[in-house]
Amino acid sequence: MKKIKILTISLLGLLLLVPFMRPSIAQVPTYVGVAVGDYYEYDHNIYVAAWSDWRVDNMNYFWDQPFNHSENYYCDMGSIYATAIKEGEVNPIIIYQFEIDSITENIATGRTEVNALVFYDATYPQTIYIGNDTAKFAEDSWYGALATSPFWVLNTWMLGYGVNTLLFAPTSVNWTDYADECNTGLETMWKLNSIYGYNLTMRPLSDGFTLYSPIMGFGNNLQPITITVNYDVNGTFTYYSFEYGSSLLTDIVRSEIKPPKFLDIPDDFTVDYGYTGVQINWTVISGIPDNYAILRQISAGTWQTEVGLTPWHNGVPIVFNVPDGLEPGDYLFRINLEDERDNTVFDEVIMTVGPKSSSSIPGYDPPLVISVFTIVTIGIIILMKKKK
């Protein structure tokens, strides 16, 4: 199985050690349709077999000219194609995952800063700006130019350099006005026609926009170029596609795969001292199950691994055999599970071991001692009556 690069909020280490917490939901401006704790996941697909005409027409070169994709962390179309070849051509080539950590309105700039956590072989915080109106969104999206590179759409290569993404739009955006702003900006910022003689036009949609270049409108394109970007009612990016003629070269799709879900969660319970054969069972469902681990808390913040990483299966009970012989007290057991996309869930169960039974004669069972004492007492009484 090929290794998929994942931009994710969950690492395998979290499966063993880190509790999972969500911050409280914060109030946000009306033009912001997202909230703290919101989670987004996207599949980036690259369809290698569809690239033949694009490559024959040398469009990697022409498309890169005005935007300098190749000088910005290898975001040119040639590098995108090479990424698919390197990763083995099995889609999705990349999985992007984001979780909103905090939201802060900046009244002075007319924008709201959405701070998200993302991963790409390492952890990165990412600040995404949501402008308070259509004009601000046009400016932050480089007048639509962020859509010209699939690697700029969610923009994981330039996180620390103040470049925005297309992940969020203001809920108040007017797509017709946005297209007008961008058509002006594409020329003033990028000089597409005045320097290169290129023709790239933005067209509004009811839920986003398209960028379109007709045949021979961009250097040597013998087929039209169409880029499509869509959003939901909350202003969250849902879909991106890059087409050359009738060939879909690449797309980014919001994933609908749900994280694992517990069907059967055990309650806290108590066992007698000296117990044996105690089990704890969990049942979890997922279309893409992966591994689980079971831990026991030794002290605050310290966990001992009881069961290391072990595969689990959709709807099949996970059975944990509690070690025999634990001393009286409370024991916190925790199961952490992940799926193939590193979505992680957990559950905790407290097992209480009851106190040891007290004995009047050490080493003897109390009922037995009482029975023997009673028999001896009766015997003494009988003997005393005979003597009278």
Long-range contacts (C-beta under 8 A, 24 or more apart in sequence): 2-87, 2-88, 2-90, 3-87, 4-87, 4-92, 4-93, 4-94, 4-95, 5-87, 5-93, 5-94, 5-95, 5-120, 5-121, 6-94, 6-95, 6-97, 6-119, 6-120, 6-341, 6-342, 7-94, 7-95, 7-96, 7-97, 7-98, 7-118, 7-119, 7-120, 7-154, 7-156, 8-95, 8-97, 8-118, 8-119, 8-341, 8-342, 9-39, 9-97, 9-98, 9-99, 9-117, 9-118, 9-119, 10-97, 10-338, 10-342, 10-343, 10-344, 11-119, 11-123, 11-342, 12-291, 12-309, 12-338, 12-342, 14-336, 14-344, 15-291, 15-292, 15-293, 15-309, 15-336, 15-337, 15-338, 15-344, 16-293, 16-295, 16-303, 16-305, 16-309, 16-336, 17-295, 17-303, 19-346, 20-344, 20-345, 20-346, 23-101, 23-102, 26-102, 26-103, 28-103, 28-105, 28-112, 29-105, 29-112, 29-132, 30-171, 30-172, 31-112, 31-130, 31-132, 31-133, 31-170, 31-171, 31-172, 31-235, 32-103, 32-105, 32-112, 32-114, 32-130, 32-168, 32-170, 32-171, 32-235, 33-168, 33-171, 33-233, 33-234, 33-235, 33-236, 34-100, 34-103, 34-114, 34-168, 34-234, 34-235, 34-236, 35-100, 35-103, 36-100, 36-101, 36-102, 36-103, 37-99, 37-100, 38-99, 38-100, 39-97, 39-98, 39-99, 39-100, 40-96, 40-97, 40-98, 40-99, 40-167, 40-236, 40-254, 41-95, 41-96, 41-97, 41-98, 41-254, 41-255, 41-257, 41-341, 42-95, 42-96, 42-97, 42-154, 42-237, 42-252, 42-253, 42-254, 42-255, 43-91, 43-92, 43-94, 43-95, 43-252, 43-253, 43-255, 44-92, 44-93, 44-94, 44-95, 44-96, 44-150, 44-250, 44-251, 44-252, 45-91, 45-92, 45-93, 45-250, 45-251, 45-252, 45-253, 46-80, 46-81, 46-83, 46-84, 46-89, 46-91, 46-93, 46-150, 46-249, 46-250, 47-91, 47-247, 47-248, 47-249, 47-250, 48-81, 48-84, 48-85, 48-89, 50-244, 50-247, 50-248, 50-249, 51-81, 51-244, 51-247, 51-249, 53-222, 53-223, 53-244, 53-245, 53-247, 54-244, 54-247, 54-249, 55-81, 57-220, 57-221, 57-222, 57-223, 58-220, 59-218, 59-219, 59-220, 59-221, 59-244, 61-219, 62-218, 62-219, 62-220, 62-221, 63-148, 63-218, 63-219, 63-225, 65-196, 65-219, 66-190, 66-191, 66-192, 66-195, 66-196, 66-198, 67-145, 67-148, 67-149, 67-190, 69-148, 69-149, 69-151, 69-152, 72-149, 72-152, 72-157, 72-158, 73-151, 73-157, 73-158, 74-151, 74-157, 75-149, 75-151, 75-152, 75-157, 76-149, 77-149, 77-249, 79-151, 80-149, 80-150, 80-151, 80-250, 95-255, 95-341, 96-154, 96-156, 96-252, 97-341, 97-342, 98-126, 98-154, 98-167, 101-125, 110-136, 111-136, 111-140, 114-168, 116-167, 118-156, 118-159, 120-156, 124-156, 124-159, 124-160, 125-159, 126-155, 126-156, 126-159, 126-165, 128-164, 128-165, 128-167, 128-168, 129-164, 130-168, 130-169, 130-170, 130-235, 131-170, 132-170, 132-172, 133-170, 133-172, 133-173, 134-170, 134-172, 134-173, 134-174, 134-177, 134-178, 134-181, 135-177, 135-181, 136-170, 137-169, 137-170, 137-173, 137-178, 138-178, 138-181, 138-182, 138-185, 139-185, 140-164, 141-166, 141-182, 142-185, 142-189, 143-181, 143-182, 143-184, 143-185, 143-186, 143-189, 143-190, 144-182, 144-185, 144-186, 144-202, 144-209, 144-211, 145-186, 145-189, 145-190, 147-209, 147-211, 147-227, 147-229, 147-240, 148-211, 148-227, 150-240, 150-242, 150-250, 150-252, 153-229, 153-237, 153-240, 153-252, 154-237, 154-252, 166-229, 166-237, 166-240, 167-236, 167-237, 168-235, 168-236, 168-237, 169-231, 169-235, 169-237, 170-235, 171-233, 171-234, 171-235, 173-235, 175-204, 175-205, 175-206, 175-207, 175-208, 175-209, 176-204, 178-202, 178-204, 178-209, 179-203, 179-204, 179-209, 182-209, 200-225, 205-230, 207-231, 207-232, 223-247, 255-341, 257-287, 257-288, 257-339, 257-341, 258-286, 258-287, 259-286, 259-339, 259-343, 259-344, 259-345, 260-284, 260-285, 260-286, 260-289, 260-337, 260-338, 260-339, 260-343, 260-344, 260-345, 261-285, 261-286, 261-345, 262-345, 262-347, 263-315, 264-317, 265-347, 266-347, 266-349, 267-349, 268-349, 268-350, 268-351, 268-352, 269-349, 269-350, 269-351, 269-352, 270-351, 270-352, 270-353, 270-354, 271-351, 271-352, 271-353, 271-354, 272-353, 272-354, 273-328, 273-353, 273-354, 273-355, 273-356, 273-357, 275-324, 275-353, 276-324, 277-321, 277-324, 278-321, 278-322, 278-324, 278-351, 279-319, 279-320, 279-321, 279-322, 280-319, 280-320, 280-322, 280-333, 280-349, 280-351, 281-317, 281-318, 281-319, 281-320, 282-317, 282-318, 282-320, 282-335, 282-347, 283-315, 283-316, 283-317, 283-318, 284-312, 284-314, 284-315, 284-318, 284-337, 284-345, 285-314, 285-315, 286-314, 286-339, 287-314, 287-339, 288-339, 288-340, 288-341, 289-313, 289-314, 289-337, 289-339, 289-340, 290-337, 290-338, 290-339, 290-340, 290-342, 291-337, 291-338, 292-318, 292-335, 292-336, 292-337, 292-338, 293-335, 293-336, 294-320, 294-333, 294-334, 294-335, 294-336, 295-333, 295-334, 295-335, 295-336, 296-331, 296-332, 296-333, 296-334, 297-331, 297-332, 297-333, 297-334, 303-334, 306-333, 312-337, 322-351, 326-351, 326-353, 327-353, 328-353, 328-354, 328-355, 328-356, 329-353
